[in-house]
Amino acid sequence: MTMDIQGVISVRYAPLHFLASKAFWAPQGDKEAVVDEDNNFWIINTYDGIPAQVPYDNFSNSSDLLGWIDSTHLLLGNGLLPPDNFDESNHYTIESLDITTGKVTTIGTLYHSGMPIEYGVISPDSKTVFISDKYQEMQPFNTVIATMNLQTGKITQYPHIEAILQNNEVTNAVWKPGSQEMVLTTGSQTTGDLQTWIAHLDTDTITSLVPGQYATAWNQETNTIITITANIGNAYEQVSDGKTVIDPSTPITISAITLNQYEYPTITTLTKNAYFTSSLGFIPPTQP
């Protein structure tokens, strides 16, 4: 569904014959890339709502959609072992997918001894992807923090940030537009170790921000970070058939954290009664 927030244009609906599990806006805002329950990729034209499947054969369902590189290419992350590799050298490959032809081009690969790395966040300028590993039950876990240049494939790792986090899983990462700064969230409310951090990739440094907050967006112009009181997954409860549903008895607090020149935070509560936080972000003041 799309709508003009000024109320000038009526709401437009995009009827889908599949369940969209993940979605990313194109840089120009004229289309959206979505993933269905079978890990197929679709492009939805926001003007008519008609979905078109990307001609890409993802037989192993291993490719994760990370966002847009430009108006015609999607960014994918793939964490499977090569077919001829049975040692402990797991890898995470970053790929470019042409939405018209379905052609996949490898940008670069990060090798890591242990479990495959399965988490990537593209920068707002679509030039860099942040990479970290995700915990999987019964698998070894060692914190890996890295970035990959999407033009050259060059990989940079951050040993000091890794040492400070000390095997804490990064559960969300948000770029500050136009910078090498990120706000990282580790842990969860369920495990009692939810924490946000300010990471400076250019100097490989990281400092704690506030505990008990889950960061979702960063406004560069006002240096303000939007947070919620819990990991998004904590707003769900498990049911007997293995599926999850929203727990309506657990309201979520949404806050704005404004940083001064020394990165000292001032927290403003926006609401204490949110029940749905699928995508929180900012609309630039200069946006028409």
C-alpha positions in Angstrom: 0.0 0.0 0.0 1.2 3.5 -0.8 -0.2 6.8 0.1 0.6 10.5 -0.1 1.3 11.7 3.5 0.0 15.1 2.6 -3.3 13.6 1.7 -3.4 14.9 -1.9 -3.4 11.5 -3.6 -5.7 8.7 -2.4 -4.3 5.4 -1.1 -3.1 2.9 -3.7 -3.1 -0.8 -2.9 -0.9 -3.5 -4.5 -2.7 -6.8 -4.4 -0.2 -9.7 -4.0 -0.6 -13.4 -4.4 2.2 -14.1 -2.0 3.3 -13.1 1.5 6.0 -10.4 1.4 8.5 -11.1 4.1 11.0 -8.3 3.4 10.8 -5.0 1.4 13.2 -2.3 0.3 12.4 1.0 -1.5 14.3 1.9 -4.7 16.5 5.0 -4.5 14.1 7.0 -6.6 11.1 5.7 -4.7 9.3 4.6 -7.9 9.4 0.9 -7.1 9.9 -1.6 -4.3 11.8 -4.9 -4.0 10.1 -7.6 -2.0 10.9 -11.2 -1.0 8.2 -13.8 -0.9 7.9 -16.8 1.5 9.8 -19.0 -1.0 12.7 -16.4 -1.2 11.8 -15.3 -4.7 12.4 -11.6 -5.5 9.8 -9.3 -6.9 9.7 -5.7 -8.1 6.5 -3.7 -7.4 5.9 -0.6 -9.5 4.5 1.9 -6.9 2.4 3.7 -9.6 0.3 0.7 -10.6 1.1 -1.9 -7.9 1.8 -4.6 -10.4 4.5 -7.1 -9.1 7.0 -8.6 -11.6 9.3 -11.5 -10.6 13.0 -11.0 -11.0 14.3 -13.8 -13.4 16.7 -15.2 -10.8 16.8 -18.9 -10.0 17.6 -19.1 -6.2 17.4 -22.8 -6.0 19.1 -23.1 -2.6 17.0 -20.2 -1.0 20.3 -19.0 0.4 20.5 -15.5 -0.9 19.4 -12.7 1.4 18.1 -9.4 0.0 20.0 -6.5 1.5 18.7 -3.5 -0.5 19.3 -1.6 -3.7 22.7 -0.7 -5.2 21.2 1.5 -7.8 17.9 1.7 -9.7 18.5 -1.5 -11.6 20.6 -3.7 -9.3 19.8 -5.4 -5.9 22.3 -6.3 -3.3 22.4 -9.9 -2.1 24.2 -11.7 0.7 25.0 -15.4 0.4 26.3 -17.4 3.3 26.5 -21.0 2.0 29.7 -23.1 1.7 31.0 -23.6 -1.8 30.1 -27.1 -3.1 33.7 -28.3 -3.3 34.7 -26.8 0.1 34.2 -29.0 3.2 36.7 -27.5 5.6 36.0 -24.8 8.1 36.5 -21.9 5.8 33.0 -20.6 5.6 32.3 -17.6 3.5 29.8 -14.7 3.1 29.5 -13.5 -0.5 28.1 -10.2 -1.5 26.5 -10.2 -5.0 24.8 -7.8 -7.4 21.5 -8.9 -9.1 20.3 -7.2 -12.3 16.6 -7.0 -11.9 16.0 -7.1 -15.7 18.2 -9.9 -16.8 18.6 -11.9 -13.5 22.4 -11.9 -13.9 24.3 -12.2 -10.7 27.8 -10.7 -10.3 30.0 -11.4 -7.3 31.3 -8.3 -5.7 33.5 -9.8 -3.0 33.7 -12.6 -0.4 34.5 -12.5 3.3 36.0 -15.8 4.6 35.6 -16.7 8.3 36.6 -19.7 10.2 33.4 -21.0 12.0 29.8 -20.4 11.2 28.7 -18.6 8.0 28.2 -14.8 8.4 24.6 -14.0 7.7 23.9 -10.3 8.3 24.5 -7.3 6.0 23.3 -3.7 6.0 23.9 -1.4 3.0 25.0 2.2 3.6 22.6 5.0 2.6 24.9 6.0 -0.3 24.9 2.3 -1.5 28.7 2.3 -1.6 29.4 0.0 1.4 27.9 -2.9 3.2 28.3 -3.6 6.9 28.7 -7.3 7.8 28.4 -9.1 11.1 27.7 -12.7 12.0 24.5 -14.0 13.5 24.1 -16.6 16.3 22.7 -20.0 15.3 21.9 -22.6 17.9 24.4 -25.4 18.2 26.9 -23.4 16.1 30.2 -21.7 17.2 29.9 -17.9 17.5 32.7 -15.4 17.3 32.0 -11.7 16.7 33.1 -10.6 13.3 32.6 -6.9 12.3 33.6 -5.9 8.7 32.6 -3.7 5.8 32.9 -4.3 2.1 33.4 -1.6 -0.6 30.7 -2.4 -3.2 32.8 -0.9 -6.0 36.0 -2.7 -5.4 35.1 -5.6 -3.2 37.7 -4.5 -0.6 37.0 -5.8 2.9 37.9 -4.0 6.1 37.7 -5.6 9.5 37.5 -3.9 12.9 39.4 -5.9 15.5 39.0 -3.2 18.3 35.3 -3.1 17.9 35.2 -6.9 17.9 37.2 -7.0 21.1 34.9 -4.5 22.9 31.7 -6.4 21.9 33.3 -9.6 23.1 31.1 -12.2 21.3 27.9 -10.1 21.7 25.7 -10.6 18.7 24.8 -7.5 16.7 21.0 -7.6 16.4 20.6 -4.4 14.4 22.9 -1.9 12.7 21.9 1.6 11.5 24.1 3.9 9.4 24.4 7.6 10.0 23.9 8.9 6.4 27.0 10.6 4.9 29.4 9.2 7.5 31.4 6.3 8.7 29.4 6.2 12.0 26.9 3.5 12.9 24.6 2.8 15.9 24.8 -0.9 16.7 22.4 -2.8 18.9 23.5 -6.0 20.7 21.6 -8.5 22.7 17.8 -8.4 23.4 15.4 -7.6 26.1 14.5 -11.2 26.5 18.1 -12.1 27.5 18.5 -8.9 29.6 21.5 -7.6 27.7 20.0 -5.1 25.2 22.5 -2.3 24.5 23.1 0.3 21.9 26.6 1.5 20.8 28.1 4.2 18.7 30.7 2.8 16.3 33.2 4.9 14.3 34.4 2.8 11.5 37.1 5.2 10.3 38.9 4.9 13.7 37.8 1.4 14.7 36.3 2.7 17.9 33.1 2.0 19.7 31.4 3.4 22.9 28.2 2.5 24.7 25.2 4.7 24.2 22.2 3.6 26.2 21.1 0.3 27.6 17.7 -1.3 27.0 17.1 0.4 23.7 16.9 -1.0 20.2 18.0 1.5 17.5 16.0 1.7 14.2 17.0 4.9 12.4 19.5 7.8 12.5 18.7 11.4 11.2 21.9 13.0 10.1 20.6 16.6 10.0 19.4 16.6 13.7 21.8 13.9 14.9 18.8 12.0 16.3 18.4 8.3 16.7 15.0 6.6 16.9 14.9 3.7 19.4 12.3 1.3 20.8 12.3 -0.4 24.2 12.7 -3.9 22.9 14.0 -6.0 20.1 11.3 -6.1 17.5 11.1 -9.9 17.9 10.2 -9.4 21.6 6.8 -8.0 20.6 5.8 -11.5 19.4 4.8 -14.6 21.3 5.2 -18.2 20.2 2.1 -20.2 19.6 1.5 -23.9 19.4 1.6 -24.4 15.7 5.1 -23.0 15.4 4.1 -19.6 14.0 4.3 -16.3 15.8 1.7 -13.6 16.3 1.9 -10.1 17.7 1.4 -10.0 21.5 -1.2 -7.2 22.0 -0.5 -7.0 25.7 3.0 -5.7 25.3 3.1 -2.0 24.3 6.4 -0.6 23.0 8.0 2.7 23.9 9.4 4.7 21.0 12.1 7.3 21.9 14.2 9.9 20.1 17.9 10.1 21.3 19.5 13.4 20.2 23.3 13.5 20.4 25.3 16.7 21.1 28.7 17.4 19.7 30.3 15.1 22.3 27.8 12.3 21.5 26.1 12.8 24.9 22.5 11.6 24.6 19.3 13.4 25.4 16.3 11.0 25.4 12.8 12.2 24.5 9.9 9.8 24.8 7.6 9.9 21.7 5.0 7.3 22.8 4.6 4.5 25.3 1.8 2.8 23.5 3.1 1.5 20.2 2.2 -2.0 19.1 3.6 -2.1 15.6 7.1 -1.0 14.6 7.9 -2.7 11.3 9.7 0.2 9.8 10.7 3.4 11.6 12.7 6.1 9.8 12.9 9.7 8.8 11.6 11.7 5.9 14.2 14.4 5.0 12.9 18.0 5.4 14.1 18.7 1.8 12.0 15.8 0.3 9.3 17.2 -1.9 
